Amino acid sequence: MKPTGIVANLSVPDLEEARDFYAHFLGLSVEAFNLGWVVNLQSPDGRAIVQLVSRDATSPVDSTISVHVGDEVEAAYEEAQRRGLEIVHPLTREPWGVRRFLVRAPDGNVVNIVSHRDD
């Protein structure tokens, strides 16, 4: 697998309150997307990115990071299965346009392996 990007997913109880802090205090003022349960905030130069997550819309477990893999998402899913890793959310085309699955790392963290249309 060749990741094209990794983004931290921060679990937050209140999206608007968290968004205000990260956007106005930390300067992550560019809202790349807001799905109502996840907000992607970036610095104006795009070098700093964070996602604020109140509750994943389709997975039973929230992830700690999102790993972008472009068109390798199916191969990554097959490799995770081959290794016997715990898949906590199967490979799915989500209503918001991504293909993804969530896998539990040996340390217990849940990783969102995702392919965006523009990866």
Secondary structure as the mmCIF struct_conf table of DSSP 4:
data_model
#
loop_
_struct_conf.conf_type_id
_struct_conf.id
_struct_conf.beg_label_comp_id
_struct_conf.beg_label_asym_id
_struct_conf.beg_label_seq_id
_struct_conf.end_label_comp_id
_struct_conf.end_label_asym_id
_struct_conf.end_label_seq_id
BEND BEND1 THR A 4 THR A 4
STRN STRN1 GLY A 5 SER A 11
BEND BEND2 PRO A 13 PRO A 13
HELX_RH_AL_P HELX_RH_AL_P1 LEU A 15 ASP A 20
HELX_RH_PI_P HELX_RH_PI_P1 PHE A 21 PHE A 25
BEND BEND3 LEU A 26 LEU A 26
STRN STRN2 VAL A 30 ASN A 34
BEND BEND4 GLY A 36 TRP A 37
STRN STRN3 VAL A 38 GLN A 42
TURN_TY1_P TURN_TY1_P1 PRO A 44 ASP A 45
BEND BEND5 GLY A 46 ARG A 47
STRN STRN4 ILE A 49 VAL A 53
BEND BEND6 SER A 54 ARG A 55
BEND BEND7 ALA A 57 THR A 58
BEND BEND8 PRO A 60 VAL A 61
BEND BEND9 THR A 64 THR A 64
STRN STRN5 ILE A 65 HIS A 68
HELX_RH_3T_P HELX_RH_3T_P1 GLY A 70 GLU A 72
HELX_RH_AL_P HELX_RH_AL_P2 VAL A 73 ARG A 82
TURN_TY1_P TURN_TY1_P2 ARG A 83 GLY A 84
STRN STRN6 GLU A 86 ARG A 93
TURN_TY1_P TURN_TY1_P3 PRO A 95 TRP A 96
BEND BEND10 GLY A 97 GLY A 97
STRN STRN7 ARG A 99 ARG A 104
TURN_TY1_P TURN_TY1_P4 PRO A 106 ASP A 107
BEND BEND11 GLY A 108 GLY A 108
STRN STRN8 VAL A 110 SER A 115
TURN_TY1_P TURN_TY1_P5 ARG A 117 ASP A 118
#
